[in-house]
Amino acid sequence: MWLLLFILASVVASAALPWLERFGFGRLPLDLRLRIGDHELLLPIGSTLVLSVAAWLLARLLR
Protein backbone atom coordinates (compact mmCIF):
# COMPACT_ATOMS: atom_id res chain seq x y z
CA MET A 1 0.00 0.00 0.00
CA TRP A 2 2.77 2.48 0.94
CA LEU A 3 4.71 1.66 -2.22
CA LEU A 4 1.66 2.38 -4.37
CA LEU A 5 1.08 5.67 -2.55
CA PHE A 6 4.73 6.67 -2.99
CA ILE A 7 4.63 5.88 -6.72
CA LEU A 8 1.40 7.82 -7.17
CA ALA A 9 2.80 10.82 -5.27
CA SER A 10 5.97 10.73 -7.40
CA VAL A 11 3.97 10.72 -10.62
CA VAL A 12 1.78 13.61 -9.47
CA ALA A 13 4.81 15.61 -8.30
CA SER A 14 6.63 15.02 -11.58
CA ALA A 15 3.61 16.15 -13.57
CA ALA A 16 3.09 19.24 -11.39
CA LEU A 17 6.76 20.27 -11.30
CA PRO A 18 6.67 22.61 -14.34
CA TRP A 19 3.64 24.38 -12.86
CA LEU A 20 5.18 24.58 -9.37
CA GLU A 21 8.48 25.98 -10.73
CA ARG A 22 6.62 29.18 -11.67
CA PHE A 23 6.06 29.75 -7.94
CA GLY A 24 9.70 29.10 -6.99
CA PHE A 25 9.45 25.46 -5.99
CA GLY A 26 12.46 23.51 -7.15
CA ARG A 27 14.68 26.56 -6.66
CA LEU A 28 14.53 26.90 -2.88
CA PRO A 29 17.56 26.41 -0.63
CA LEU A 30 18.22 22.68 -0.16
CA ASP A 31 16.78 21.89 -3.63
CA LEU A 32 19.53 20.07 -5.48
CA ARG A 33 19.85 19.79 -9.27
CA LEU A 34 22.48 17.33 -10.43
CA ARG A 35 23.51 17.06 -14.07
CA ILE A 36 24.95 13.73 -15.10
CA GLY A 37 25.70 13.72 -18.80
CA ASP A 38 22.46 14.56 -20.61
CA HIS A 39 20.29 13.79 -17.59
CA GLU A 40 19.21 16.11 -14.81
CA LEU A 41 18.27 14.80 -11.37
CA LEU A 42 16.19 17.02 -9.10
CA LEU A 43 16.16 16.41 -5.35
CA PRO A 44 13.62 18.95 -4.00
CA ILE A 45 14.35 18.64 -0.29
CA GLY A 46 13.52 22.26 0.57
CA SER A 47 10.35 22.32 -1.52
CA THR A 48 9.23 19.05 0.05
CA LEU A 49 9.66 20.52 3.53
CA VAL A 50 7.65 23.64 2.62
CA LEU A 51 4.82 21.61 1.05
CA SER A 52 4.77 19.20 4.01
CA VAL A 53 4.43 22.03 6.51
CA ALA A 54 1.68 23.63 4.40
CA ALA A 55 -0.22 20.33 4.21
CA TRP A 56 0.19 19.82 7.98
CA LEU A 57 -1.12 23.32 8.71
CA LEU A 58 -4.09 22.80 6.38
CA ALA A 59 -4.92 19.51 8.09
CA ARG A 60 -4.72 21.17 11.52
CA LEU A 61 -7.03 23.98 10.42
CA LEU A 62 -9.60 21.61 8.94
CA ARG A 63 -9.69 19.39 12.01
N, CA, C, O and CB atoms as a CASP TS submission, in Angstrom:
PFRMAT TS
TARGET T0000
AUTHOR 0000-0000-0000
METHOD Language model
MODEL 1
PARENT N/A
ATOM      1  N   MET     1       0.811  -1.186   0.000  1.00  0.00           N
ATOM      2  CA  MET     1       0.000   0.000   0.000  1.00  0.00           C
ATOM      3  C   MET     1       0.860   1.258   0.000  1.00  0.00           C
ATOM      4  O   MET     1       0.600   2.184  -0.768  1.00  0.00           O
ATOM      5  CB  MET     1      -0.925  -0.006   1.188  1.00  0.00           C
ATOM      6  N   TRP     2       1.898   1.301   0.867  1.00  0.00           N
ATOM      7  CA  TRP     2       2.768   2.475   0.938  1.00  0.00           C
ATOM      8  C   TRP     2       3.549   2.669  -0.357  1.00  0.00           C
ATOM      9  O   TRP     2       3.765   3.799  -0.794  1.00  0.00           O
ATOM     10  CB  TRP     2       3.735   2.348   2.114  1.00  0.00           C
ATOM     11  N   LEU     3       3.969   1.566  -0.968  1.00  0.00           N
ATOM     12  CA  LEU     3       4.707   1.662  -2.224  1.00  0.00           C
ATOM     13  C   LEU     3       3.831   2.256  -3.315  1.00  0.00           C
ATOM     14  O   LEU     3       4.294   3.089  -4.095  1.00  0.00           O
ATOM     15  CB  LEU     3       5.227   0.285  -2.652  1.00  0.00           C
ATOM     16  N   LEU     4       2.589   1.844  -3.378  1.00  0.00           N
ATOM     17  CA  LEU     4       1.658   2.377  -4.366  1.00  0.00           C
ATOM     18  C   LEU     4       1.420   3.871  -4.126  1.00  0.00           C
ATOM     19  O   LEU     4       1.378   4.652  -5.077  1.00  0.00           O
ATOM     20  CB  LEU     4       0.324   1.605  -4.322  1.00  0.00           C
ATOM     21  N   LEU     5       1.268   4.263  -2.889  1.00  0.00           N
ATOM     22  CA  LEU     5       1.076   5.675  -2.549  1.00  0.00           C
ATOM     23  C   LEU     5       2.306   6.505  -2.907  1.00  0.00           C
ATOM     24  O   LEU     5       2.177   7.621  -3.409  1.00  0.00           O
ATOM     25  CB  LEU     5       0.761   5.824  -1.057  1.00  0.00           C
ATOM     26  N   PHE     6       3.490   5.968  -2.654  1.00  0.00           N
ATOM     27  CA  PHE     6       4.731   6.665  -2.992  1.00  0.00           C
ATOM     28  C   PHE     6       4.863   6.836  -4.503  1.00  0.00           C
ATOM     29  O   PHE     6       5.243   7.909  -4.972  1.00  0.00           O
ATOM     30  CB  PHE     6       5.944   5.902  -2.436  1.00  0.00           C
ATOM     31  N   ILE     7       4.557   5.805  -5.257  1.00  0.00           N
ATOM     32  CA  ILE     7       4.634   5.880  -6.723  1.00  0.00           C
ATOM     33  C   ILE     7       3.630   6.897  -7.255  1.00  0.00           C
ATOM     34  O   ILE     7       3.963   7.698  -8.129  1.00  0.00           O
ATOM     35  CB  ILE     7       4.374   4.491  -7.358  1.00  0.00           C
ATOM     36  N   LEU     8       2.425   6.871  -6.743  1.00  0.00           N
ATOM     37  CA  LEU     8       1.401   7.820  -7.169  1.00  0.00           C
ATOM     38  C   LEU     8       1.809   9.260  -6.842  1.00  0.00           C
ATOM     39  O   LEU     8       1.632  10.156  -7.667  1.00  0.00           O
ATOM     40  CB  LEU     8       0.060   7.487  -6.503  1.00  0.00           C
ATOM     41  N   ALA     9       2.347   9.482  -5.657  1.00  0.00           N
ATOM     42  CA  ALA     9       2.796  10.822  -5.270  1.00  0.00           C
ATOM     43  C   ALA     9       3.956  11.286  -6.151  1.00  0.00           C
ATOM     44  O   ALA     9       4.034  12.466  -6.492  1.00  0.00           O
ATOM     45  CB  ALA     9       3.218  10.839  -3.789  1.00  0.00           C
ATOM     46  N   SER    10       4.849  10.384  -6.521  1.00  0.00           N
ATOM     47  CA  SER    10       5.969  10.732  -7.396  1.00  0.00           C
ATOM     48  C   SER    10       5.491  11.123  -8.786  1.00  0.00           C
ATOM     49  O   SER    10       6.008  12.067  -9.382  1.00  0.00           O
ATOM     50  CB  SER    10       6.946   9.567  -7.493  1.00  0.00           C
ATOM     51  N   VAL    11       4.510  10.401  -9.297  1.00  0.00           N
ATOM     52  CA  VAL    11       3.969  10.716 -10.620  1.00  0.00           C
ATOM     53  C   VAL    11       3.273  12.076 -10.606  1.00  0.00           C
ATOM     54  O   VAL    11       3.457  12.882 -11.518  1.00  0.00           O
ATOM     55  CB  VAL    11       2.987   9.618 -11.078  1.00  0.00           C
ATOM     56  N   VAL    12       2.482  12.325  -9.580  1.00  0.00           N
ATOM     57  CA  VAL    12       1.777  13.614  -9.472  1.00  0.00           C
ATOM     58  C   VAL    12       2.781  14.753  -9.316  1.00  0.00           C
ATOM     59  O   VAL    12       2.620  15.802  -9.939  1.00  0.00           O
ATOM     60  CB  VAL    12       0.788  13.602  -8.275  1.00  0.00           C
ATOM     61  N   ALA    13       3.799  14.567  -8.504  1.00  0.00           N
ATOM     62  CA  ALA    13       4.809  15.614  -8.297  1.00  0.00           C
ATOM     63  C   ALA    13       5.587  15.879  -9.582  1.00  0.00           C
ATOM     64  O   ALA    13       5.889  17.032  -9.892  1.00  0.00           O
ATOM     65  CB  ALA    13       5.778  15.215  -7.167  1.00  0.00           C
ATOM     66  N   SER    14       5.912  14.842 -10.324  1.00  0.00           N
ATOM     67  CA  SER    14       6.633  15.020 -11.585  1.00  0.00           C
ATOM     68  C   SER    14       5.783  15.761 -12.598  1.00  0.00           C
ATOM     69  O   SER    14       6.294  16.593 -13.348  1.00  0.00           O
ATOM     70  CB  SER    14       7.063  13.670 -12.153  1.00  0.00           C
ATOM     71  N   ALA    15       4.499  15.471 -12.629  1.00  0.00           N
ATOM     72  CA  ALA    15       3.606  16.148 -13.567  1.00  0.00           C
ATOM     73  C   ALA    15       3.383  17.599 -13.170  1.00  0.00           C
ATOM     74  O   ALA    15       3.223  18.458 -14.037  1.00  0.00           O
ATOM     75  CB  ALA    15       2.270  15.420 -13.648  1.00  0.00           C
ATOM     76  N   ALA    16       3.369  17.884 -11.878  1.00  0.00           N
ATOM     77  CA  ALA    16       3.093  19.237 -11.395  1.00  0.00           C
ATOM     78  C   ALA    16       4.350  20.099 -11.296  1.00  0.00           C
ATOM     79  O   ALA    16       4.243  21.300 -11.051  1.00  0.00           O
ATOM     80  CB  ALA    16       2.421  19.170 -10.043  1.00  0.00           C
ATOM     81  N   LEU    17       5.525  19.524 -11.478  1.00  0.00           N
ATOM     82  CA  LEU    17       6.762  20.275 -11.301  1.00  0.00           C
ATOM     83  C   LEU    17       6.874  21.492 -12.217  1.00  0.00           C
ATOM     84  O   LEU    17       7.244  22.560 -11.729  1.00  0.00           O
ATOM     85  CB  LEU    17       7.931  19.371 -11.535  1.00  0.00           C
ATOM     86  N   PRO    18       6.580  21.396 -13.506  1.00  0.00           N
ATOM     87  CA  PRO    18       6.670  22.614 -14.340  1.00  0.00           C
ATOM     88  C   PRO    18       5.741  23.727 -13.849  1.00  0.00           C
ATOM     89  O   PRO    18       6.106  24.902 -13.910  1.00  0.00           O
ATOM     90  CB  PRO    18       6.333  22.278 -15.798  1.00  0.00           C
ATOM     91  N   TRP    19       4.575  23.384 -13.376  1.00  0.00           N
ATOM     92  CA  TRP    19       3.638  24.376 -12.859  1.00  0.00           C
ATOM     93  C   TRP    19       4.148  24.967 -11.542  1.00  0.00           C
ATOM     94  O   TRP    19       4.054  26.174 -11.321  1.00  0.00           O
ATOM     95  CB  TRP    19       2.246  23.748 -12.661  1.00  0.00           C
ATOM     96  N   LEU    20       4.690  24.109 -10.668  1.00  0.00           N
ATOM     97  CA  LEU    20       5.184  24.576  -9.372  1.00  0.00           C
ATOM     98  C   LEU    20       6.450  25.417  -9.499  1.00  0.00           C
ATOM     99  O   LEU    20       6.708  26.262  -8.642  1.00  0.00           O
ATOM    100  CB  LEU    20       5.451  23.395  -8.465  1.00  0.00           C
ATOM    101  N   GLU    21       7.251  25.204 -10.556  1.00  0.00           N
ATOM    102  CA  GLU    21       8.475  25.983 -10.729  1.00  0.00           C
ATOM    103  C   GLU    21       8.173  27.459 -10.965  1.00  0.00           C
ATOM    104  O   GLU    21       9.014  28.310 -10.674  1.00  0.00           O
ATOM    105  CB  GLU    21       9.293  25.429 -11.889  1.00  0.00           C
ATOM    106  N   ARG    22       6.994  27.779 -11.485  1.00  0.00           N
ATOM    107  CA  ARG    22       6.615  29.180 -11.674  1.00  0.00           C
ATOM    108  C   ARG    22       6.483  29.909 -10.346  1.00  0.00           C
ATOM    109  O   ARG    22       6.616  31.131 -10.289  1.00  0.00           O
ATOM    110  CB  ARG    22       5.307  29.274 -12.447  1.00  0.00           C
ATOM    111  N   PHE    23       6.222  29.160  -9.276  1.00  0.00           N
ATOM    112  CA  PHE    23       6.064  29.747  -7.942  1.00  0.00           C
ATOM    113  C   PHE    23       7.323  29.624  -7.098  1.00  0.00           C
ATOM    114  O   PHE    23       7.301  29.939  -5.908  1.00  0.00           O
ATOM    115  CB  PHE    23       4.909  29.090  -7.221  1.00  0.00           C
ATOM    116  N   GLY    24       8.422  29.169  -7.696  1.00  0.00           N
ATOM    117  CA  GLY    24       9.696  29.101  -6.989  1.00  0.00           C
ATOM    118  C   GLY    24      10.034  27.741  -6.424  1.00  0.00           C
ATOM    119  O   GLY    24      11.137  27.555  -5.910  1.00  0.00           O
ATOM    120  N   PHE    25       9.132  26.790  -6.500  1.00  0.00           N
ATOM    121  CA  PHE    25       9.447  25.459  -5.989  1.00  0.00           C
ATOM    122  C   PHE    25      10.433  24.789  -6.931  1.00  0.00           C
ATOM    123  O   PHE    25      10.318  24.902  -8.152  1.00  0.00           O
ATOM    124  CB  PHE    25       8.164  24.598  -5.832  1.00  0.00           C
ATOM    125  N   GLY    26      11.388  24.103  -6.365  1.00  0.00           N
ATOM    126  CA  GLY    26      12.457  23.507  -7.154  1.00  0.00           C
ATOM    127  C   GLY    26      13.678  24.402  -7.207  1.00  0.00           C
ATOM    128  O   GLY    26      14.723  23.994  -7.714  1.00  0.00           O
ATOM    129  N   ARG    27      13.561  25.616  -6.690  1.00  0.00           N
ATOM    130  CA  ARG    27      14.679  26.556  -6.658  1.00  0.00           C
ATOM    131  C   ARG    27      14.915  27.099  -5.256  1.00  0.00           C
ATOM    132  O   ARG    27      15.625  28.091  -5.091  1.00  0.00           O
ATOM    133  CB  ARG    27      14.429  27.705  -7.623  1.00  0.00           C
ATOM    134  N   LEU    28      14.340  26.475  -4.259  1.00  0.00           N
ATOM    135  CA  LEU    28      14.529  26.900  -2.875  1.00  0.00           C
ATOM    136  C   LEU    28      15.874  26.404  -2.353  1.00  0.00           C
ATOM    137  O   LEU    28      16.470  25.501  -2.941  1.00  0.00           O
ATOM    138  CB  LEU    28      13.380  26.382  -1.984  1.00  0.00           C
ATOM    139  N   PRO    29      16.360  26.984  -1.251  1.00  0.00           N
ATOM    140  CA  PRO    29      17.560  26.411  -0.632  1.00  0.00           C
ATOM    141  C   PRO    29      17.293  24.941  -0.266  1.00  0.00           C
ATOM    142  O   PRO    29      16.175  24.593   0.114  1.00  0.00           O
ATOM    143  CB  PRO    29      17.978  27.232   0.639  1.00  0.00           C
ATOM    144  N   LEU    30      18.261  24.127  -0.374  1.00  0.00           N
ATOM    145  CA  LEU    30      18.218  22.675  -0.161  1.00  0.00           C
ATOM    146  C   LEU    30      17.642  21.903  -1.354  1.00  0.00           C
ATOM    147  O   LEU    30      17.592  20.674  -1.304  1.00  0.00           O
ATOM    148  CB  LEU    30      17.400  22.370   1.075  1.00  0.00           C
ATOM    149  N   ASP    31      17.208  22.574  -2.418  1.00  0.00           N
ATOM    150  CA  ASP    31      16.779  21.887  -3.630  1.00  0.00           C
ATOM    151  C   ASP    31      18.019  21.664  -4.490  1.00  0.00           C
ATOM    152  O   ASP    31      18.677  22.618  -4.906  1.00  0.00           O
ATOM    153  CB  ASP    31      15.679  22.709  -4.407  1.00  0.00           C
ATOM    154  N   LEU    32      18.324  20.425  -4.744  1.00  0.00           N
ATOM    155  CA  LEU    32      19.530  20.073  -5.479  1.00  0.00           C
ATOM    156  C   LEU    32      19.195  19.667  -6.906  1.00  0.00           C
ATOM    157  O   LEU    32      18.266  18.893  -7.136  1.00  0.00           O
ATOM    158  CB  LEU    32      20.278  18.946  -4.770  1.00  0.00           C
ATOM    159  N   ARG    33      19.956  20.192  -7.864  1.00  0.00           N
ATOM    160  CA  ARG    33      19.852  19.786  -9.270  1.00  0.00           C
ATOM    161  C   ARG    33      21.213  19.240  -9.670  1.00  0.00           C
ATOM    162  O   ARG    33      22.216  19.953  -9.643  1.00  0.00           O
ATOM    163  CB  ARG    33      19.410  20.990 -10.207  1.00  0.00           C
ATOM    164  N   LEU    34      21.234  17.983 -10.037  1.00  0.00           N
ATOM    165  CA  LEU    34      22.477  17.334 -10.434  1.00  0.00           C
ATOM    166  C   LEU    34      22.410  17.001 -11.918  1.00  0.00           C
ATOM    167  O   LEU    34      21.449  16.388 -12.383  1.00  0.00           O
ATOM    168  CB  LEU    34      22.735  16.057  -9.590  1.00  0.00           C
ATOM    169  N   ARG    35      23.428  17.403 -12.648  1.00  0.00           N
ATOM    170  CA  ARG    35      23.510  17.064 -14.069  1.00  0.00           C
ATOM    171  C   ARG    35      24.536  15.955 -14.232  1.00  0.00           C
ATOM    172  O   ARG    35      25.693  16.085 -13.833  1.00  0.00           O
ATOM    173  CB  ARG    35      23.889  18.313 -14.938  1.00  0.00           C
ATOM    174  N   ILE    36      24.082  14.866 -14.827  1.00  0.00           N
ATOM    175  CA  ILE    36      24.951  13.728 -15.098  1.00  0.00           C
ATOM    176  C   ILE    36      24.816  13.430 -16.587  1.00  0.00           C
ATOM    177  O   ILE    36      23.854  12.797 -17.020  1.00  0.00           O
ATOM    178  CB  ILE    36      24.576  12.467 -14.207  1.00  0.00           C
ATOM    179  N   GLY    37      25.777  13.888 -17.352  1.00  0.00           N
ATOM    180  CA  GLY    37      25.697  13.721 -18.797  1.00  0.00           C
ATOM    181  C   GLY    37      24.547  14.542 -19.354  1.00  0.00           C
ATOM    182  O   GLY    37      24.499  15.757 -19.162  1.00  0.00           O
ATOM    183  N   ASP    38      23.621  13.889 -20.042  1.00  0.00           N
ATOM    184  CA  ASP    38      22.456  14.564 -20.610  1.00  0.00           C
ATOM    185  C   ASP    38      21.261  14.537 -19.675  1.00  0.00           C
ATOM    186  O   ASP    38      20.201  15.065 -20.015  1.00  0.00           O
ATOM    187  CB  ASP    38      22.081  13.932 -21.926  1.00  0.00           C
ATOM    188  N   HIS    39      21.408  13.943 -18.524  1.00  0.00           N
ATOM    189  CA  HIS    39      20.295  13.791 -17.592  1.00  0.00           C
ATOM    190  C   HIS    39      20.403  14.800 -16.445  1.00  0.00           C
ATOM    191  O   HIS    39      21.497  15.182 -16.030  1.00  0.00           O
ATOM    192  CB  HIS    39      20.253  12.356 -17.038  1.00  0.00           C
ATOM    193  N   GLU    40      19.258  15.210 -15.957  1.00  0.00           N
ATOM    194  CA  GLU    40      19.214  16.112 -14.810  1.00  0.00           C
ATOM    195  C   GLU    40      18.386  15.455 -13.713  1.00  0.00           C
ATOM    196  O   GLU    40      17.262  15.014 -13.953  1.00  0.00           O
ATOM    197  CB  GLU    40      18.621  17.504 -15.204  1.00  0.00           C
ATOM    198  N   LEU    41      18.942  15.392 -12.520  1.00  0.00           N
ATOM    199  CA  LEU    41      18.269  14.798 -11.366  1.00  0.00           C
ATOM    200  C   LEU    41      17.917  15.909 -10.393  1.00  0.00           C
ATOM    201  O   LEU    41      18.787  16.673  -9.973  1.00  0.00           O
ATOM    202  CB  LEU    41      19.160  13.714 -10.680  1.00  0.00           C
ATOM    203  N   LEU    42      16.650  15.998 -10.036  1.00  0.00           N
ATOM    204  CA  LEU    42      16.187  17.021  -9.104  1.00  0.00           C
ATOM    205  C   LEU    42      15.848  16.361  -7.774  1.00  0.00           C
ATOM    206  O   LEU    42      15.058  15.418  -7.720  1.00  0.00           O
ATOM    207  CB  LEU    42      14.954  17.784  -9.675  1.00  0.00           C
ATOM    208  N   LEU    43      16.450  16.863  -6.710  1.00  0.00           N
ATOM    209  CA  LEU    43      16.157  16.409  -5.349  1.00  0.00           C
ATOM    210  C   LEU    43      15.581  17.593  -4.588  1.00  0.00           C
ATOM    211  O   LEU    43      16.336  18.364  -3.997  1.00  0.00           O
ATOM    212  CB  LEU    43      17.444  15.838  -4.633  1.00  0.00           C
ATOM    213  N   PRO    44      14.248  17.759  -4.588  1.00  0.00           N
ATOM    214  CA  PRO    44      13.624  18.950  -4.002  1.00  0.00           C
ATOM    215  C   PRO    44      13.396  18.814  -2.497  1.00  0.00           C
ATOM    216  O   PRO    44      12.254  18.713  -2.047  1.00  0.00           O
ATOM    217  CB  PRO    44      12.301  19.231  -4.691  1.00  0.00           C
ATOM    218  N   ILE    45      14.460  18.812  -1.734  1.00  0.00           N
ATOM    219  CA  ILE    45      14.350  18.639  -0.289  1.00  0.00           C
ATOM    220  C   ILE    45      13.672  19.853   0.355  1.00  0.00           C
ATOM    221  O   ILE    45      12.760  19.693   1.167  1.00  0.00           O
ATOM    222  CB  ILE    45      15.741  18.414   0.329  1.00  0.00           C
ATOM    223  N   GLY    46      14.106  21.050   0.003  1.00  0.00           N
ATOM    224  CA  GLY    46      13.525  22.264   0.572  1.00  0.00           C
ATOM    225  C   GLY    46      12.064  22.438   0.191  1.00  0.00           C
ATOM    226  O   GLY    46      11.238  22.791   1.033  1.00  0.00           O
ATOM    227  N   SER    47      11.742  22.194  -1.068  1.00  0.00           N
ATOM    228  CA  SER    47      10.352  22.316  -1.519  1.00  0.00           C
ATOM    229  C   SER    47       9.463  21.289  -0.836  1.00  0.00           C
ATOM    230  O   SER    47       8.314  21.580  -0.504  1.00  0.00           O
ATOM    231  CB  SER    47      10.265  22.153  -3.039  1.00  0.00           C
ATOM    232  N   THR    48       9.991  20.091  -0.625  1.00  0.00           N
ATOM    233  CA  THR    48       9.226  19.052   0.052  1.00  0.00           C
ATOM    234  C   THR    48       8.917  19.466   1.488  1.00  0.00           C
ATOM    235  O   THR    48       7.808  19.244   1.975  1.00  0.00           O
ATOM    236  CB  THR    48       9.992  17.722   0.032  1.00  0.00           C
ATOM    237  N   LEU    49       9.892  20.064   2.163  1.00  0.00           N
ATOM    238  CA  LEU    49       9.661  20.525   3.532  1.00  0.00           C
ATOM    239  C   LEU    49       8.587  21.610   3.579  1.00  0.00           C
ATOM    240  O   LEU    49       7.724  21.588   4.456  1.00  0.00           O
ATOM    241  CB  LEU    49      10.963  21.049   4.142  1.00  0.00           C
ATOM    242  N   VAL    50       8.634  22.557   2.646  1.00  0.00           N
ATOM    243  CA  VAL    50       7.645  23.638   2.619  1.00  0.00           C
ATOM    244  C   VAL    50       6.252  23.081   2.354  1.00  0.00           C
ATOM    245  O   VAL    50       5.297  23.456   3.034  1.00  0.00           O
ATOM    246  CB  VAL    50       8.012  24.684   1.548  1.00  0.00           C
ATOM    247  N   LEU    51       6.125  22.191   1.374  1.00  0.00           N
ATOM    248  CA  LEU    51       4.822  21.611   1.054  1.00  0.00           C
ATOM    249  C   LEU    51       4.299  20.733   2.186  1.00  0.00           C
ATOM    250  O   LEU    51       3.092  20.688   2.424  1.00  0.00           O
ATOM    251  CB  LEU    51       4.911  20.798  -0.228  1.00  0.00           C
ATOM    252  N   SER    52       5.188  20.038   2.883  1.00  0.00           N
ATOM    253  CA  SER    52       4.772  19.201   4.010  1.00  0.00           C
ATOM    254  C   SER    52       4.230  20.052   5.159  1.00  0.00           C
ATOM    255  O   SER    52       3.213  19.711   5.765  1.00  0.00           O
ATOM    256  CB  SER    52       5.948  18.343   4.499  1.00  0.00           C
ATOM    257  N   VAL    53       4.902  21.143   5.451  1.00  0.00           N
ATOM    258  CA  VAL    53       4.430  22.031   6.512  1.00  0.00           C
ATOM    259  C   VAL    53       3.090  22.659   6.123  1.00  0.00           C
ATOM    260  O   VAL    53       2.199  22.785   6.963  1.00  0.00           O
ATOM    261  CB  VAL    53       5.474  23.133   6.805  1.00  0.00           C
ATOM    262  N   ALA    54       2.946  23.049   4.863  1.00  0.00           N
ATOM    263  CA  ALA    54       1.683  23.627   4.399  1.00  0.00           C
ATOM    264  C   ALA    54       0.544  22.609   4.494  1.00  0.00           C
ATOM    265  O   ALA    54      -0.563  22.958   4.905  1.00  0.00           O
ATOM    266  CB  ALA    54       1.825  24.128   2.952  1.00  0.00           C
ATOM    267  N   ALA    55       0.803  21.365   4.120  1.00  0.00           N
ATOM    268  CA  ALA    55      -0.222  20.327   4.213  1.00  0.00           C
ATOM    269  C   ALA    55      -0.571  20.048   5.670  1.00  0.00           C
ATOM    270  O   ALA    55      -1.739  19.832   5.994  1.00  0.00           O
ATOM    271  CB  ALA    55       0.252  19.037   3.523  1.00  0.00           C
ATOM    272  N   TRP    56       0.432  20.051   6.556  1.00  0.00           N
ATOM    273  CA  TRP    56       0.188  19.818   7.976  1.00  0.00           C
ATOM    274  C   TRP    56      -0.671  20.938   8.561  1.00  0.00           C
ATOM    275  O   TRP    56      -1.612  20.680   9.312  1.00  0.00           O
ATOM    276  CB  TRP    56       1.520  19.709   8.742  1.00  0.00           C
ATOM    277  N   LEU    57      -0.340  22.186   8.209  1.00  0.00           N
ATOM    278  CA  LEU    57      -1.123  23.319   8.713  1.00  0.00           C
ATOM    279  C   LEU    57      -2.560  23.277   8.201  1.00  0.00           C
ATOM    280  O   LEU    57      -3.496  23.561   8.949  1.00  0.00           O
ATOM    281  CB  LEU    57      -0.464  24.642   8.308  1.00  0.00           C
ATOM    282  N   LEU    58      -2.733  22.928   6.946  1.00  0.00           N
ATOM    283  CA  LEU    58      -4.086  22.803   6.383  1.00  0.00           C
ATOM    284  C   LEU    58      -4.882  21.713   7.100  1.00  0.00           C
ATOM    285  O   LEU    58      -6.066  21.893   7.387  1.00  0.00           O
ATOM    286  CB  LEU    58      -4.014  22.495   4.876  1.00  0.00           C
ATOM    287  N   ALA    59      -4.238  20.592   7.384  1.00  0.00           N
ATOM    288  CA  ALA    59      -4.918  19.509   8.093  1.00  0.00           C
ATOM    289  C   ALA    59      -5.285  19.929   9.514  1.00  0.00           C
ATOM    290  O   ALA    59      -6.349  19.560  10.013  1.00  0.00           O
ATOM    291  CB  ALA    59      -4.036  18.257   8.125  1.00  0.00           C
ATOM    292  N   ARG    60      -4.423  20.687  10.161  1.00  0.00           N
ATOM    293  CA  ARG    60      -4.715  21.165  11.519  1.00  0.00           C
ATOM    294  C   ARG    60      -5.879  22.149  11.523  1.00  0.00           C
ATOM    295  O   ARG    60      -6.703  22.139  12.438  1.00  0.00           O
ATOM    296  CB  ARG    60      -3.475  21.827  12.131  1.00  0.00           C
ATOM    297  N   LEU    61      -5.947  23.002  10.493  1.00  0.00           N
ATOM    298  CA  LEU    61      -7.029  23.983  10.420  1.00  0.00           C
ATOM    299  C   LEU    61      -8.366  23.334  10.103  1.00  0.00           C
ATOM    300  O   LEU    61      -9.406  23.800  10.571  1.00  0.00           O
ATOM    301  CB  LEU    61      -6.713  25.035   9.375  1.00  0.00           C
ATOM    302  N   LEU    62      -8.354  22.283   9.328  1.00  0.00           N
ATOM    303  CA  LEU    62      -9.600  21.610   8.943  1.00  0.00           C
ATOM    304  C   LEU    62     -10.115  20.655  10.008  1.00  0.00           C
ATOM    305  O   LEU    62     -11.263  20.215   9.943  1.00  0.00           O
ATOM    306  CB  LEU    62      -9.396  20.855   7.657  1.00  0.00           C
ATOM    307  N   ARG    63      -9.301  20.340  10.961  1.00  0.00           N
ATOM    308  CA  ARG    63      -9.690  19.394  12.006  1.00  0.00           C
ATOM    309  C   ARG    63     -10.536  20.010  13.041  1.00  0.00           C
ATOM    310  O   ARG    63     -10.943  19.336  13.987  1.00  0.00           O
ATOM    311  CB  ARG    63      -8.509  18.804  12.645  1.00  0.00           C
TER
END
